[in-house]
Amino acid sequence: MFNLKDIIRPNVLKMKAYSSARDEFKGAASVFLDANENSLGSLAGDKYNRYPDPHQRKLKTRIAELKGVQPEQIFLGNGSDEAIDLLFRMVCRPGQDSMLHLPPTYGMYEVSANLNDVALQAVQLTDDFQLPVEEVLLNVKPTTKIIFICSPNNPTGNLIEPESISELLRAFNGLVVIDEAYIDFADARSWTSRLQEFPNLVVLQTFSKAWGMAGLRLGLAFASPEIIAVLDKIKPPYNINEATQELALQALGREEALRDMIEEIVQERELLMEALPNMPSVETVFPSDANFILVKVKDPNGMYKYLLDKGIVVRNRSSLPGCEGCLRISVGTLEENQQLLQAISQFN
Ligand SMILES: Cc1ncc(COP(=O)(O)O)c(C=O)c1O
């Protein structure tokens, strides 16, 4: 049986959150002399002399409506990378506990584990980049606190089959984190719809991909109110800045534009998927549920350098176990994709 209290670090369980000036005073006032801000104003523009809402109430209310969850089930981070780091700090005792991830996958799980002195357990995805549930369960130790699953997976681009994830959620008594950074490009339901069913489920999403807001740094974690309360307790008080909160609220009012953009990116992805296999230098184009495509080519290092010379940067993933020979290519604009295809067709 999963019991959150059993896995939270004792120091985290005991500690109190920082009480900010904005927490201690909640009424209406016109003179704010409580937070050592600059009352004269800001050189960066209106309002930025004041600290932002540490609880991001307006933003969470809007996101909750959009995603069909309660505001208490949402944590907002300075990118989902912040949520990844805080999840480690919440449950993994440095030098004692471990996490399990499934390479080839997103590199920050490993980096964040290393930073937090958390041991790394790696179970390779299957040949078709799926979850080997039994092998994962065989590798789980009493110290394994978190399993990271990326779906759609970066850099392979595919969704992980939901049945294998639910099997893991039922059998594992630690946190199962499903990173859905690319879910908006997939024809699949988000795992946020199953939060009630699984108390150990954490779903990560981000505004960096479909929403086009990578520069503003806004990531989301969805989980039970109990898990979210702990993440909120340990986060830096003002982790989401005022400009990001304002601009995200504006963006959230433009759902139709979001849908149009996703549609265009998916269309462009399909065009690339059709064109790339016809190129003599391309060996395999892997199916993609994301805004990038993993492509196995005959000479990955040569092709990478050749594209760079033409001013086109892709990601060389050919040295990652499981991605031998592969480049990861983000879907660009129509013009960028044409430029890419033209260049690849001339490579020999
Ligand atoms: C799978 C995955 N998760 C998380 C992130 C990081 O997202 P953010 O920009 O919200 O920190 C990325 C970024 O590339 C990613 O590929």
PDBQT file of the ligand as one rigid body, heavy atoms in Angstrom, charges set to zero:
ROOT
HETATM    1  C1  LIG A 401      10.647  15.273 -21.396  1.00  0.00    +0.000 C 
HETATM    2  C2  LIG A 401      10.948  16.647 -20.938  1.00  0.00    +0.000 A 
HETATM    3  N1  LIG A 401      10.588  17.006 -19.707  1.00  0.00    +0.000 NA
HETATM    4  C3  LIG A 401      10.843  18.242 -19.249  1.00  0.00    +0.000 A 
HETATM    5  C4  LIG A 401      11.494  19.166 -20.022  1.00  0.00    +0.000 A 
HETATM    6  C5  LIG A 401      11.818  20.503 -19.425  1.00  0.00    +0.000 C 
HETATM    7  O1  LIG A 401      10.763  21.343 -19.504  1.00  0.00    +0.000 OA
HETATM    8  P1  LIG A 401      10.799  22.797 -18.866  1.00  0.00    +0.000 P 
HETATM    9  O2  LIG A 401      11.165  23.724 -19.954  1.00  0.00    +0.000 OA
HETATM   10  O3  LIG A 401       9.385  22.965 -18.382  1.00  0.00    +0.000 OA
HETATM   11  O4  LIG A 401      11.772  22.790 -17.734  1.00  0.00    +0.000 OA
HETATM   12  C6  LIG A 401      11.898  18.835 -21.302  1.00  0.00    +0.000 A 
HETATM   13  C7  LIG A 401      12.620  19.801 -22.132  1.00  0.00    +0.000 C 
HETATM   14  O5  LIG A 401      13.098  19.567 -23.184  1.00  0.00    +0.000 OA
HETATM   15  C8  LIG A 401      11.619  17.534 -21.773  1.00  0.00    +0.000 A 
HETATM   16  O6  LIG A 401      12.002  17.146 -22.993  1.00  0.00    +0.000 OA
ENDROOT
TORSDOF 0
